[in-house]
Amino acid sequence: MHLRDESGNRTLVVFDSGDEVVVQAGDQGIRFLLISGAPIKEPVAWHGPIVMNTHEELVQAVRDLQNGTFIKDNAIIR
């Protein structure tokens, strides 16, 4: 399948199946991040840089980030 995507900068594209990704750069080149892995079959709630499992967890995480109390591995992330 040939898919031409002109989504622009800072865009996430999720491919459902297949075993090959072909990328062709234009005159200005290209930068991209390719991440691959087995699905964990859990719900996803996503907002900006934060990904959680539920909307409620996402709301709490955003609140924690805004309050400066967003914690990972016992270290406050600022």
Backbone hydrogen bonds in HBPLUS format (Angstrom, degrees):
<---DONOR---> <-ACCEPTOR-->    atom                        ^
c    i                          cat <-CA-CA->   ^        H-A-AA   ^      H-
h    n   atom  resd res      DA  || num        DHA   H-A  angle D-A-AA Bond
n    s   type  num  typ     dist DA aas  dist angle  dist       angle   num
A0029-GLY N   A0026-GLY O   3.12 MM   3  5.38 165.1  2.15 113.0 116.7     1
A0045-ALA N   A0052-MET O   2.77 MM   7  5.11 164.3  1.79 140.1 138.6     2
A0052-MET N   A0045-ALA O   2.78 MM   7  5.11 169.5  1.79 159.4 162.2     3
A0047-HIS N   A0050-ILE O   2.96 MM   3  5.45 166.7  1.98 162.5 166.2     4
A0050-ILE N   A0047-HIS O   3.03 MM   3  5.45 159.9  2.08 136.2 135.1     5
A0058-LEU N   A0054-THR O   3.02 MM   4  6.27 152.3  2.10 144.5 152.7     6
A0059-VAL N   A0055-HIS O   2.88 MM   4  6.17 159.6  1.92 154.7 159.1     7
A0060-GLN N   A0056-GLU O   3.06 MM   4  6.30 161.9  2.10 147.8 152.5     8
A0061-ALA N   A0057-GLU O   2.89 MM   4  6.07 156.5  1.95 146.3 153.2     9
A0062-VAL N   A0058-LEU O   2.95 MM   4  6.17 161.2  1.98 154.5 158.7    10
A0063-ARG N   A0059-VAL O   2.98 MM   4  6.17 159.2  2.02 146.1 152.5    11
A0064-ASP N   A0060-GLN O   2.82 MM   4  6.07 159.8  1.86 150.9 156.6    12
A0065-LEU N   A0061-ALA O   2.86 MM   4  6.08 155.2  1.92 146.9 153.8    13
A0066-GLN N   A0062-VAL O   2.93 MM   4  6.15 161.2  1.97 152.3 156.7    14
A0067-ASN N   A0063-ARG O   2.95 MM   4  6.16 144.0  2.08 145.2 155.6    15
A0068-GLY N   A0064-ASP O   2.99 MM   4  6.01 111.5  2.47 137.5 153.2    16
A0069-THR N   A0064-ASP O   2.79 MM   5  4.82 150.0  1.88 152.0 150.2    17
A0068-GLY N   A0065-LEU O   3.23 MM   3  5.14 153.0  2.31  97.4 105.5    18
A0077-ILE N   A0070-PHE O   3.24 MM   7  6.07 175.5  2.25 179.3 178.1    19
A0072-LYS N   A0075-ALA O   3.20 MM   3  5.53 168.1  2.21 148.7 151.3    20
A0075-ALA N   A0072-LYS O   3.00 MM   3  5.53 156.9  2.06 119.2 126.3    21
